Amino acid sequence: MKFYAADQYQPACERLFNQWRVAIQHQLPEARVEHIGASSIPSAISKGDLDIFVGVPALQHEEAVARLVELGFQEKRNTLRTPELCMLESKQGDDVALQVVANGSEFEDFLTFRDTLRANPQLVQTYNALKRACEGFELDDYRERKARFVEQVLSSSAGL
């Protein structure tokens, strides 16, 4: 696993996000499309991938997933799948993932995590240190450590 400094990947991710946002909103005009993940957090290091939050009305979740598949995405294997969450990945080789979330569900935590880190540069430094410590790890080991950090951040932000 290799990580990149923010200035090495964030400008490209921002451009890619803006391109996908237009395409997604054309396909799903009612959707909230937001840049999430490390590439949306100033100074955060990353693998260089892009994550996009697509919030849709709960009753339209399955239809939204189907329309995004038509746009060139596929369901991401070995990820949590519920009636309120579906993770998709681009089939175009551009390392883009969509988190298709039912509005008002617990999965809006993607936004809470992003906003908490944006507001706290010290947490970003801690997040970066965790990632640096995982260089060379298998993806599953990295994801497990990252998940524990995310849970800690979300539980501490819930008490605010």
C-alpha positions in Angstrom: 0.0 0.0 0.0 1.4 3.4 -1.0 0.1 6.8 0.1 0.5 10.2 -1.6 0.7 13.6 -0.1 -2.3 15.9 -0.6 -0.6 18.0 -3.2 0.3 14.9 -5.3 -3.3 13.7 -5.8 -6.0 16.2 -4.5 -6.0 18.6 -7.5 -6.6 15.6 -9.9 -9.3 14.2 -7.6 -11.1 17.5 -7.4 -11.2 17.7 -11.2 -12.4 14.2 -11.5 -15.0 14.8 -8.8 -16.4 17.8 -10.7 -16.6 15.7 -13.9 -18.4 12.9 -12.2 -20.7 15.2 -10.2 -22.1 16.7 -13.5 -22.7 13.2 -15.0 -24.3 11.9 -11.8 -26.6 14.9 -11.4 -27.6 14.6 -15.0 -28.5 10.9 -14.3 -30.0 11.6 -10.9 -31.2 15.3 -10.6 -32.6 14.8 -7.2 -29.4 13.4 -5.7 -27.0 15.1 -3.3 -23.5 14.6 -4.7 -20.7 15.4 -2.4 -16.9 14.8 -2.4 -15.9 12.6 0.5 -13.0 10.5 1.6 -9.4 11.6 2.1 -9.3 13.5 -1.2 -11.9 15.9 0.2 -9.9 16.6 3.4 -7.2 19.3 3.2 -3.7 17.8 3.9 -4.9 14.2 4.1 -2.7 11.6 2.6 -4.3 8.9 0.4 -4.0 6.0 -1.9 -5.1 8.6 -4.5 -8.6 7.3 -5.1 -11.8 9.3 -5.2 -14.9 8.7 -3.1 -18.3 10.3 -3.9 -21.3 10.4 -1.7 -24.6 10.1 -3.6 -27.5 10.8 -1.3 -31.0 9.9 -2.6 -34.5 9.5 -1.2 -34.8 6.2 0.5 -37.7 5.0 -1.8 -35.5 5.8 -4.8 -32.3 4.0 -3.6 -32.6 0.9 -5.8 -33.6 2.9 -8.8 -30.6 5.2 -8.2 -28.2 2.3 -8.0 -29.6 0.9 -11.3 -29.1 4.3 -13.0 -25.6 4.6 -11.8 -24.8 1.1 -13.1 -26.0 2.4 -16.5 -23.5 5.3 -16.1 -20.6 2.9 -15.9 -20.4 1.7 -12.3 -20.7 -1.8 -10.8 -21.4 -3.0 -7.3 -18.2 -3.2 -5.3 -17.6 -6.8 -4.1 -17.1 -7.7 -0.5 -18.7 -4.5 0.9 -21.6 -3.8 3.1 -24.9 -3.8 1.1 -28.2 -2.8 2.7 -31.4 -1.1 1.4 -29.8 2.2 2.5 -26.2 1.7 1.2 -24.7 0.4 -1.9 -21.0 0.9 -2.8 -20.2 1.1 -6.5 -16.9 1.4 -8.3 -16.2 2.8 -11.8 -15.6 0.3 -14.6 -13.5 2.9 -16.4 -10.3 2.3 -14.5 -10.3 5.8 -12.9 -10.3 4.5 -9.2 -13.7 6.2 -8.4 -16.1 4.8 -5.8 -19.7 5.9 -5.1 -21.3 5.5 -1.7 -25.0 5.5 -2.7 -26.9 6.3 0.5 -30.5 6.7 1.5 -31.0 10.3 2.8 -31.4 10.4 6.6 -29.9 7.0 7.1 -27.0 6.2 9.5 -24.7 6.0 6.4 -24.6 9.8 6.2 -21.7 9.2 8.6 -19.5 9.5 5.6 -20.3 13.2 5.7 -19.9 13.5 9.4 -16.4 11.9 9.3 -15.3 14.2 6.5 -16.7 17.3 8.2 -15.1 16.3 11.6 -11.7 16.0 10.0 -12.0 19.2 8.0 -12.7 21.0 11.2 -9.8 19.4 13.2 -6.3 19.5 11.6 -4.9 17.5 14.5 -7.2 14.6 13.7 -6.0 14.8 10.1 -2.4 14.5 11.4 -3.4 11.4 13.5 -5.2 9.9 10.4 -2.1 10.5 8.3 0.1 8.9 10.9 -2.1 5.9 11.0 -1.9 5.6 7.2 1.9 6.0 7.1 2.1 3.2 9.7 0.1 0.9 7.4 2.4 1.4 4.3 3.2 -2.1 3.1 0.2 -3.7 4.8 -2.3 -5.9 3.0 -5.5 -4.0 2.1 -7.7 -5.8 4.6 -5.3 -5.1 7.5 -5.2 -1.4 6.5 -9.0 -1.2 6.2 -9.4 -2.8 9.7 -7.2 -0.2 11.3 -8.8 2.6 9.4 -12.3 1.4 10.4 -11.3 1.5 14.1 -10.1 5.1 13.6 -13.3 6.1 11.8 -15.4 4.6 14.5 -13.5 6.5 17.2 -13.9 9.8 15.3 -17.7 9.2 14.8 -18.3 8.2 18.4 -16.4 11.2 19.7 -18.3 13.6 17.3 -21.6 12.1 18.3 -21.1 13.4 21.8 -20.6 17.0 20.6 
